[in-house]
Amino acid sequence: TVNGTIQIFVSASADLPLEFVRLEAQTGTDPLYYCLEQWTGDGSLSINADRPWKTAAWTDPRAECAPGNCSDCTENSDHQHGIPTANGEYRLRVVSRERGEFSDANDAKSATFVVRLSNAPTAPAWIGKPESNGKPDPSVILRWSPSPEPDVTEYQFVREDPTGAERVFAVGASNPQANGCSRAGDVAYTCANGGFERSGTYRYAFRALRPGSSSTRCALTNASCVASPVGAVRTVTITVSRAASPEPYASADPSASPSGTTTAAPESQSPLALPDSSTGDDLLAPRAASDTDTSRSTLPVAMAGVLALAAGIFLIRRRRGLGKPPVG
C-alpha cells in the first residue's frame, strides 16, 4: 500500500493468447473468491504492464454473482469495480486464462497474498443544528446522518461545556435504542442529551468508529477501532434554572410547594445524559474568541464592583468624618 492506496502490479504470460487476467479476493471465512477487476488479453501472449484497479460504484459482488461462481466477471462490469468497503483481512490472487479455454480447469493462479485494511470511516454529518427544549431542566436534541461504511459499529458525540471540559457519549450503530437514541432507517440518528450543570454555550461534534488496528477502543465493545476525524462543531446556548429548594420533589399540582419530605424527582426531570460517557481528551478544536462564554468573566467583574463600592463607602465616611467638630 502507498498512502493508504493498494497498488498491484500484474504480469502474466501464456503459450496461447490470453483470454483475460483478473484480480480475485477472498474475505473472512468465505471459501469463495470473487472478482475485483478483470482485464482482457487483447490477443497478446503476455501482460506485463500496470493495470488500473477501478474504485467507482463498488458493491459486494457476492450479492450479484451466480451461486458458486463468484469469480465469474467480465471487463467493465460495474458491480465488481472498486475496493472492499469493510475493514479486515483480504486474501487476493491473480488468475489468467488462455484463449479457447471455457472452464477454470487450466487457469493459472498466483500465490495468495494478504492485504489488511484498517481505514478510518467518514465523519457523520449534522442534520440541522442542536436545539434546546428550553425547559428548566433542559435537554438538547442532536441529529446526524450515518456514515457510508457498512462496518461502523459506534458513533460518539463530544460535548464541551462553558468551562472547556469535554465529555464523550457512545451510541451503538446497530442498536442506538440501548443508549437512549433512535434511528430512522438509513437516514438519521437522533439523541436527546441532558444532565447540564451550568448555563452557557455548549459545543457538540460527532465521530464514527469501525473495527481496525488502532490504539483507540470502541467504548461499547472495548474492541480495537479506528475513529473518523471529529466532524463540524455546532453550538447551543443552555440556561439551567435552579429550584428554590435544593431538594427535588414530585407533585401533580404545579402550584404546590416543596414539603421537604419528598426526595423523588419527577421522571420528566431525570437527567437525560447518555451512559458510557468519558472525558473527551481535547477532541474539539480550541474555541474562537467569539465562542468564549461570558460567564467566565462574571467573577472578576463582580469582584471589581464590590471593591469599587467599598472604596466609595470609605470615601463618603471619610468626608463625613472630616466635617465633624473635634471631640474633647
Secondary structure as GFF3:
##gff-version 3
##sequence-region A 1 328
A	DSSP	beta_strand	9	13	.	.	.	ID=ss1
A	DSSP	beta_strand	18	27	.	.	.	ID=ss2
A	DSSP	beta_strand	34	40	.	.	.	ID=ss3
A	DSSP	beta_strand	46	50	.	.	.	ID=ss4
A	DSSP	three_ten_helix	61	63	.	.	.	ID=ss5
A	DSSP	three_ten_helix	78	80	.	.	.	ID=ss6
A	DSSP	beta_strand	88	98	.	.	.	ID=ss7
A	DSSP	three_ten_helix	104	106	.	.	.	ID=ss8
A	DSSP	beta_strand	108	109	.	.	.	ID=ss9
A	DSSP	beta_strand	113	117	.	.	.	ID=ss10
A	DSSP	beta_strand	125	126	.	.	.	ID=ss11
A	DSSP	beta_strand	131	132	.	.	.	ID=ss12
A	DSSP	beta_strand	140	145	.	.	.	ID=ss13
A	DSSP	beta_strand	154	160	.	.	.	ID=ss14
A	DSSP	beta_strand	166	172	.	.	.	ID=ss15
A	DSSP	three_ten_helix	176	179	.	.	.	ID=ss16
A	DSSP	beta_strand	181	184	.	.	.	ID=ss17
A	DSSP	beta_strand	188	193	.	.	.	ID=ss18
A	DSSP	beta_strand	200	211	.	.	.	ID=ss19
A	DSSP	beta_strand	225	227	.	.	.	ID=ss20
A	DSSP	beta_strand	234	238	.	.	.	ID=ss21
A	DSSP	three_ten_helix	267	269	.	.	.	ID=ss22
A	DSSP	beta_strand	277	279	.	.	.	ID=ss23
A	DSSP	three_ten_helix	289	291	.	.	.	ID=ss24
A	DSSP	three_ten_helix	294	297	.	.	.	ID=ss25
A	DSSP	alpha_helix	298	323	.	.	.	ID=ss26
###
